[in-house]
């Protein structure tokens, strides 16, 4: 951001927080109020989604992608 833009009060800061796992499951169309999701037929699916959630952090933009995506910024970290 350029300094003259921020000094005029025209800069907006938007804080985006990651989804909770409950919100992530809701995004993936899993009924989180169902008591049998841990022990029922969706157990494997919930485990898969948990693995994805841990891997990508639950950030909204990455969570909404439909493909097996590898963000370009991850390999750049030492």
C-alpha positions in Angstrom: 0.0 0.0 0.0 1.3 3.4 -0.9 1.8 5.7 2.1 -0.1 8.7 0.6 -3.2 6.5 0.1 -3.1 5.2 3.7 -2.7 8.7 5.1 -5.8 10.0 3.4 -8.0 7.4 5.1 -8.9 5.6 1.9 -7.4 2.3 2.8 -9.6 -0.5 4.1 -8.4 -3.3 6.2 -10.4 -6.5 6.1 -9.5 -9.3 8.4 -10.5 -12.7 7.2 -10.4 -15.5 9.8 -10.3 -19.2 8.9 -13.4 -21.4 9.2 -13.9 -23.4 12.3 -14.1 -27.2 11.6 -17.9 -27.0 12.2 -18.2 -24.2 9.6 -15.9 -26.2 7.2 -18.2 -29.2 7.5 -21.2 -27.1 7.0 -19.6 -25.7 3.8 -19.0 -29.3 2.6 -22.8 -30.1 3.2 -22.3 -32.3 6.3 -25.0 -32.0 8.9 -23.0 -31.1 12.0 -26.0 -31.5 14.3 -26.3 -35.2 13.4 -25.0 -37.2 16.4 -24.1 -40.1 14.2 -21.6 -38.4 11.9 -18.7 -39.8 13.9 -19.9 -43.4 14.1 -22.1 -43.6 11.0 -21.5 -44.1 7.4 -20.1 -40.6 7.0 -17.1 -41.3 9.3 -14.6 -41.8 6.5 -15.8 -38.6 4.8 -15.5 -36.6 8.0 -12.0 -37.9 8.5 -11.1 -36.9 4.9 -12.5 -33.4 5.5 -10.6 -33.1 8.8 -7.4 -34.0 7.0 -8.0 -31.4 4.3 -8.9 -28.9 7.0 -5.6 -29.5 8.9 -3.6 -29.4 5.6 -5.1 -26.2 4.2 -6.0 -24.4 7.5 -9.7 -23.8 6.8 -9.2 -20.5 4.9 -12.3 -19.6 2.9 -10.8 -19.2 -0.5 -8.9 -22.5 -0.4 -11.9 -24.3 1.2 -14.2 -23.3 -1.7 -12.0 -24.8 -4.4 -13.3 -27.9 -6.0 -10.1 -29.4 -7.3 -7.0 -30.8 -5.6 -5.2 -27.5 -5.4 -1.7 -26.8 -4.4 -1.3 -23.1 -3.7 1.8 -21.5 -5.3 2.8 -19.8 -2.1 3.4 -22.9 0.0 6.6 -24.1 -1.8 8.1 -20.7 -1.4 8.5 -21.0 2.3 11.9 -22.3 3.6 
